[in-house]
Amino acid sequence: MVHREFVILREIESSAFPKSETTERPSVQLSAPEPPAAESSGPLPPAAAVNLAQRVLLIAGFLIVLGMALFPPWLYVFKYPGLPQTERAAGYFLIFEQHSPQDRAALAALFGAPLDEAERRFFSLQIDRTRLTVQIGATLILITILYLALRSAKPPISN
């Protein structure tokens, strides 16, 4: 198979560059392009470099947002037929835990419902998406402001 390909390449080569007695085949010299001349071969300019304080801030911000996502705010929801849905803050719980209200007496007291109407099927627990969105948004805005405030001062331009 390799021999056949070699023969085909030789035929293509001979037809593209016919032999003549006065001229030789044109030779092609390959050379790597030279890189453009750089004014400075140092690291990134100070405006684009991330300093130590900014790195610490970004890592801390990431860990805070991760903590918010793993321990989101929860809501108790009371849905009794014929009554409007009522919600109460339930606190912060790990997202992987069991999410069903257990104590009927505490839930009845929290919602001001009679104990006989406080069956577990009328209660649920759900993530408070509005509060979580506001928390993460405020954290990202604060991190962005601090990141920009921690930028290194630009060196003066000297002539």
C-alpha positions as CSV (number, residue, x, y, z in Angstrom):
1,M,0.0,0.0,0.0
2,V,2.8,2.4,0.9
3,H,4.7,1.5,-2.3
4,R,1.6,2.4,-4.4
5,E,1.2,5.7,-2.7
6,F,4.9,6.5,-3.3
7,V,4.4,5.7,-7.0
8,I,1.4,8.0,-7.2
9,L,3.2,10.8,-5.5
10,R,6.1,10.4,-8.0
11,E,3.7,10.6,-10.9
12,I,2.1,13.7,-9.5
13,E,5.5,15.3,-8.9
14,S,6.7,14.5,-12.4
15,S,3.6,15.9,-14.0
16,A,3.6,19.1,-11.9
17,F,7.4,19.7,-12.4
18,P,8.4,18.3,-15.8
19,K,12.1,17.7,-16.2
20,S,13.9,19.9,-18.7
21,E,17.6,19.9,-19.6
22,T,18.1,23.6,-19.1
23,T,16.2,24.2,-15.9
24,E,16.1,22.4,-12.6
25,R,13.1,21.9,-10.5
26,P,12.1,24.9,-8.4
27,S,13.1,24.4,-4.8
28,V,11.0,25.6,-2.0
29,Q,12.6,26.8,1.2
30,L,10.5,26.7,4.3
31,S,11.3,29.0,7.1
32,A,9.4,29.7,10.3
33,P,7.9,33.2,10.4
34,E,9.7,35.6,12.7
35,P,7.7,36.7,15.7
36,P,6.8,40.4,15.7
37,A,9.2,42.6,17.6
38,A,7.8,43.1,21.1
39,E,8.6,46.3,23.0
40,S,8.8,44.3,26.3
41,S,8.9,40.6,26.7
42,G,7.8,40.8,30.4
43,P,4.6,39.6,32.0
44,L,1.2,41.1,31.3
45,P,0.7,44.8,31.8
46,P,-0.3,45.8,35.3
47,A,-3.9,46.6,34.3
48,A,-4.4,43.0,33.1
49,A,-2.5,41.2,35.8
50,V,-4.3,39.8,38.9
51,N,-2.5,40.6,42.1
52,L,-2.5,38.5,45.3
53,A,-5.3,40.4,47.0
54,Q,-7.5,40.0,43.9
55,R,-6.8,36.2,43.8
56,V,-7.7,35.8,47.5
57,L,-10.9,37.8,46.9
58,L,-11.9,35.7,43.9
59,I,-11.3,32.4,45.8
60,A,-13.2,33.7,48.9
61,G,-16.0,34.9,46.7
62,F,-16.2,31.5,44.9
63,L,-16.3,29.7,48.3
64,I,-19.0,32.0,49.6
65,V,-21.2,31.5,46.5
66,L,-20.6,27.8,46.7
67,G,-21.7,27.8,50.4
68,M,-24.8,29.8,49.4
69,A,-25.6,27.2,46.8
70,L,-25.0,24.2,49.1
71,F,-27.0,25.8,52.0
72,P,-29.8,27.7,50.3
73,P,-32.6,29.5,52.1
74,W,-35.8,27.4,52.5
75,L,-39.5,28.2,52.8
76,Y,-42.3,26.3,54.6
77,V,-45.3,26.4,52.4
78,F,-48.8,25.8,53.7
79,K,-51.5,24.9,51.1
80,Y,-54.9,24.2,52.6
81,P,-57.8,23.7,50.3
82,G,-59.9,26.8,50.0
83,L,-57.2,29.1,51.6
84,P,-54.5,31.1,49.9
85,Q,-51.0,29.6,50.0
86,T,-48.9,30.9,52.9
87,E,-45.1,30.9,53.2
88,R,-42.8,31.3,56.1
89,A,-39.0,31.3,56.3
90,A,-37.6,27.9,57.3
91,G,-33.9,28.8,57.6
92,Y,-30.8,27.4,55.8
93,F,-30.3,23.7,55.3
94,L,-28.0,21.5,53.3
95,I,-29.5,20.9,49.9
96,F,-29.0,17.1,50.1
97,E,-31.0,16.7,53.3
98,Q,-34.6,15.4,53.6
99,H,-36.9,18.2,52.8
100,S,-40.2,17.4,54.4
101,P,-41.6,19.1,57.5
102,Q,-41.9,16.7,60.4
103,D,-43.3,18.4,63.6
104,R,-47.0,19.1,63.1
105,A,-47.4,21.1,66.3
106,A,-44.5,23.5,65.4
107,L,-45.9,24.0,61.9
108,A,-49.4,24.7,63.2
109,A,-48.0,27.2,65.6
110,L,-45.8,28.8,62.9
111,F,-48.8,29.3,60.6
112,G,-51.4,29.9,63.3
113,A,-53.4,27.0,62.0
114,P,-55.5,24.6,64.3
115,L,-53.6,21.4,65.1
116,D,-56.3,19.3,63.5
117,E,-55.8,21.1,60.1
118,A,-52.0,20.8,60.3
119,E,-51.6,17.5,58.4
120,R,-48.2,17.0,56.8
121,R,-49.8,16.7,53.3
122,F,-50.7,20.4,53.5
123,F,-47.1,21.5,54.2
124,S,-44.0,21.5,52.0
125,L,-40.5,22.8,52.0
126,Q,-39.0,24.6,49.0
127,I,-36.0,26.7,48.2
128,D,-36.6,30.5,48.5
129,R,-35.4,31.3,45.0
130,T,-35.9,35.1,45.4
131,R,-33.8,35.4,48.5
132,L,-31.1,33.1,47.0
133,T,-31.0,35.2,43.8
134,V,-30.7,38.4,45.8
135,Q,-27.9,37.0,48.0
136,I,-25.8,35.7,45.1
137,G,-26.4,38.8,43.1
138,A,-25.4,41.1,46.0
139,T,-22.3,39.0,46.6
140,L,-21.2,39.1,43.0
141,I,-21.7,42.9,42.9
142,L,-19.7,43.3,46.1
143,I,-16.9,41.0,44.8
144,T,-16.8,42.9,41.5
145,I,-16.5,46.3,43.3
146,L,-13.8,45.0,45.6
147,Y,-11.9,43.4,42.7
148,L,-11.8,46.7,40.8
149,A,-10.8,48.6,44.0
150,L,-7.9,46.2,44.6
151,R,-6.3,46.8,41.2
152,S,-2.8,47.9,41.3
153,A,-2.2,51.6,40.5
154,K,-0.9,52.1,37.0
155,P,2.7,53.3,36.9
156,P,3.2,56.9,35.7
157,I,4.1,57.2,32.0
158,S,7.7,58.5,31.7
159,N,9.0,60.1,28.5
